[in-house]
């Protein structure tokens, strides 16, 4: 129970006793640094129901609390704010209650509650994962873990875009130019090999366009008539018709890509509970259109196409079925959402991790599903995020267009290695220990830098800046965790005891306990707001508070054994919270650094 939850009924009781007034809500805020206090009650809202000046009102409530509430030791009133000082005994009792709870902050899911499905990644099978996928995966995975920690059952899923003209482009180019090349014969990851032929197709296509333009064709005519694009379109028709040869090639190349993706996912530290494939879902939704037509949700135009008019809701008129009876992406997304609930009836809501260029699409999708009458449609959320940019010239792929996810992770590991070697921090480590630590630091830097920023904001990602051992970075937090582990290893006395002899807390001890106390509320807020940034920045604040504590008091050098034990216990709990918070972000913490 938070401090505000503990104080609310006592303040309500005080107001009832002093003024014979019932107040349902009490407003609190953090006490400003320049005033003494642990929590501040805002008095101004009470002036609507109690005729008094704010200072007099605050003093009366404050005196009542000191006399009747054991947790309150003293107070001060500044204008319309009652700054309340909480007794050290409250913080000591709180700490003793949570110090041995390794799952502090986490809530066990209620089996009766509906589950949440979180979709992320959802790549095309014609090229490797890139920087945009990195942010997508990190956000989706972290949000899923945070919601799980907040007390919900969660399914992680993705829909793989494994069909369409872009897939046929890679397949056709491999047939034409591949000479039977495989991941094994080339030494390339399967996704990179297939991506290579997607680029080859583009080169050949552009060459044919230029040739046709030289013969007098317009650019638009050349793009449509280039032989290689015509062949790709024919291949797509054969795929849709189930042509045995095309299907065999499609299966083979997709398996190469899936194997490559799995390596990237493993290195990135993300996973999935369920996979959906567009090749299985692209026909879904067409039967729902008929139901929607019968109920008046959709309307049919004279040409046979089916639409939904959302202009009254501030959107537009959206097509859901073409005049020839073929589905559009919206139709497929409607059908896939419905199918997921059929597959997992305990799903009561879904979160789609997709870039902000699809904001409009998801507004329309969610509104259509609501109009179709699905009760779970009110629990749909688009986890919209901005693009990730890099400083000019940094980490460009061989094609010069996108930043490959595997290359990015390797670059981060290399950057961590260079900075660590320059600092000379790892001289006593073996080569194997160094390699593992470089990866932990590099990926921690990458993940933290991306996740500490609100998802909706665009990011300028600077690799060197992210692997800084000072400031609001992953390595800075990892280093603090490792420092605490060093303290614990050096503690040559029994500190696993419940203390009762500590009566007065040092100011820095108290501030640290107060910061730890916030962790459960931060998890709930992060889950509600779908924002790993709240977890990341809370962890940074905790680490700053710990480092201030570390600089201000003796820990192992403390003479008083009771104080020494408490400070080691406090350090250990800070480390546990750091590790728990970073686990929610998908970041590892090193025992030594």
C-alpha positions, 0 to 999 in steps of 0.5 A: 500500500502506498503512502497516499493510500495509507494517509487518505482515510486518515485525512478524510477522518480528520476533515470529518472530525474537524469540519463535519465534511465528507471528502471523497478524494484527497490530492497529493503530490511530491514535496518540493525539494526546498521544503521539508516533507515526504508527501504533500497534500494539496489544500486548495480543492478543500476550499470549495467545501470548507470556508477557511484560509488555506494556511489555517486549514492546513495547520488544523489538519496537520495537527490532527494527523500528528496527534492521531496518526503514528506514521506522521511525525511533523508537518509544515504548511506553505500557502495551500500545501500541507507538507507531511513528514513521515516517521522513520519507523514507517520506512523501517517497517516498510523496508523490513516487509519487502527486503526478502521479497524477490518479486517486489513490485510484481503482481501475480495475475488473477486467473479469472482476468482476461489476457492481453495479446501484444503484437510486435515485430511482424516483418516481411520475409524478403529482407533482414530485420533493420533498425526500425524493427529493433525499436519495434521489438524492444518496445513490444517485448518490454510492454508485454513484460511490464503488463505481465508484471502489473498482474495480467496474463500476456501472449506475445505474438507477431504476424509474419508478412510472408506473401505478396509481390515483394516476396516474389521479387526475392524468389524470382531474382534467386531463380534468375541469378542465384545459381543454387546459392544457399545459406550453407554454401554462401555462409550468409544468414538466411534472411540476409541471403534472401535480402541480397536477392531482393536488392538484385531484383531492384537493380535488374528492374531499374536497368530494364526500366531505363532500357524501355525509357530509351526505346520511347516508353514513359517512365510509368509505362516502363515500370509496368512493362519491364519483363522482370516485374511482369514475371514477378506478378505472374509468379504471385498469381501462380502462388495464389493458385497453389502452383507446386513449383512456386510453393516449393521455392516459397517454402524453401526461401521462407524457411531460410528467412525464419532461421535467420530471424530466430538468430536475430531475435535470440541475440536481441533477447525477445521471444514470442508465444504465437506466430501468425502468417499472412499466407494463412490470414489474407483471406480472413475477414471476408465472411465478416463483411457479409455479416456487417452488410446485413447489420448495416455496418457496411454499405455496398456501392453500385460497382459491388465494392463494400465500404464503411462510412466513418465521417460522423466519427471524424474519419473518412469512408473506407473500403473493406472489399473491392468490387471484384470481391478481393480483400484489402489489408483492413479486411485481413486485419479485421479477420485476424483480430477475430481469429485470434480471439477464437484461437485464444478465448481468454484474450480480452484485448490486444496491443499492436506495436506499429509505427506512427505512419499507421495511426489512421489505419488503427483508428479505423480498424478499432472503430470497425470492430466496435461497430461489429459488436465485439466487446473486446474491441474496447480494449484495443490499443495502437502502441504507436512509435516514431522513427529512429534516426542515426547521425549521418554516415553511421552504420550504413548497410552495404546497400547504403539504405537501411541499418541491419539489426545484426550489424547494429548489435555487433556495432554496439558490442564493438563500441562497448569494447572500445570504450571499456578498453580505453577506460581500462576497467577490464584488465583482470578479465579473461577473453571469454568474460570480456566478450560476454561483458562487451555484449551485455554492455553494448546491448544494454546501451542500445536497449536503454537508449531506445526505451528511455524515450517516450514511444511516440517521440522520434529518436536520434540514436547516437551509439557512442553517446549511448555507451557512456559510463556516466549520465542517463545510460544503460552502462551507467546503471549497469555499473552501479549494479555491479558496484553493489554486487562488489559491496555484497561480496566484500561483506564478511558478516551476517547481514541476513537478519531482521533489524529492530534496533535502527531508530533514526534513518540518515537522510540519504537512507530515507530518500533511498527507501522512498525511491524503492517504495515507488517501484510498484506504482511505477510498474502500474503506471508504465503498464497503463501508459504502455511506456517502458520509458517510465521504468527506464527513467525511474531506474535512473532516478533510483541509481542517482539516489543510490550514488548520492547515498554511496557518497554520503555515508559509510557502508562497509566502513561503518562502525555501528554494526546495526547501521552497517547491516542495514546499509548492506541490506538497503544496497542489496534491495536497490540492486534487486530493484535495478535488476527487476526493472532492467528485466522488464526492459529486456536488459541484463545486468553484469555481476562484475564490471 
